[in-house]
């Protein structure tokens, strides 16, 4: 390959990387945590009254709840396994008209259970918005709401990410064999960072190819569908998923005529013995086209969505109506489309693959952080000799270093505090959801401001210590809940919830170690760098 | 073999980037139309999704490869021709 082409792609890589790098850091850090969205939901969920319900009672509950609240017939779930965040019973959401379909923050949640006398009890619940908020940070690269403008920003970042990925590989190709197994930890720190950046990039290349292509689609699919409807499908796309039969004015059907959930589940069991059901979602239960989706996983197959996949049944006849989304029973075309989702979400291969995605996501975040460090290092002004005074570093390098430290560590600190705050706000104010988003952004912006005020060298040490402390705050909250029950905090003992504590503990130890290394660099490292706390101060601007 | 030095590659950042963004996208749509034709026996629901997903690799592939062109003008000319081919082929087949 001609060296000129390589040079051009070096520029492409540098510019796409520097523009999108910090947004991608947040997307990958929050995305890695989103892999464990359910454990996070379980960790933060306030305790709810234990109501055991046998599957045989479920039909009674459905019929009675529908009588009390006919509007829930549109869409409700029967949860088969209760957990910290899921009551044993049925739940549904009411959304205000006109809300964005991706924005779940505005929905109100209700739960119906049977009490000891067999009467229906309906309550509004307030599930923690924390897991959804971290997911939103991931999906729209650190913006607060998942709406159209946010997705356009995310779409641009996704395209830049794809360009950065390909250009990075093109730049590395000519020297790949020479560089791949080399991690030169010598006196040239730039060489070491570059080697590490290359190794992580190449080793996780398949993961990043998947993420870049799927992210482009997740951002732009609405627009692409619209263009293709006109140019490819001749306007027929909108009708592709409409089931035959127009709206009918028939009287509502009697839900008691539906097959009981136990019977529906045994039909599913007979249809696919390896499918593990988790919930039943009823759609238009009293309408002429009533449907029930039995959601679940198949350990031997990939799932099309984060929550698994589903088989569609007619709840009145028990006939299987759709396997388009059923793990293990999809036809080739649907299984292929589902694989794109599964490859992005890590919904195959069970827990080991989830941990692999978690680590690859964190490695991805590090990749973008190190990319920014390399950009800064390239612009370093070196000391002429040991005797001369260290030169003042370039302004763009100082600002980029501060922005990188502030934005990246600010989001890390903000997420940790939002997690711990999900419990503390509940205890202190009685309601946590309104405070989670302000808590995150308060820490985030404070970190960014701090980084610019104090400079990258000092701020990186402070913010890494803060990241460690806030990560430790998560298991500490659990510990305090056990030691001092009078505080009103709570702690769950499930493996999922304890896994959150253990992971946060490990994260805190990691950040503390990084803080010590960064401090050593700042106070004892070479002074001709933006990472030295003793670097030459830029001359003060004089007011004219 | 000629000993002539190959002409220098012009940077043309803006022209190449715009070609990759716009003509890369329209080429991907055109190719998705060809794929749609190949899969015409498949039900529209699944086919439409597959065809939609096919846009990402083609668009990103073209976009990231566009800086290999000698100049912005060449990028526009080649990608324009590829677009004509992708959109014209099904039309020509229907006539023929």
Interface residues (C-beta under 8 A of the other chain):
Chain A: X2 X4 X5 X8 X9 X12 X159 X162 X163 X165 X166 X167 X212 X213 X214 X216 X217 X220 X221 X224 X225 X227 X228 X231 X232 X233 X236 X237 X240 X241 X324 X331 X333 X334 X336 X337 X340
Chain B: X6 X8 X9 X11 X21 X29 X32 X33 X36 X39 X42 X43 X44 X45 X46 X47 X48 X49 X50 X51 X52 X53 X55 X56 X57 X59 X60 X61 X63 X64 X65 X67 X68
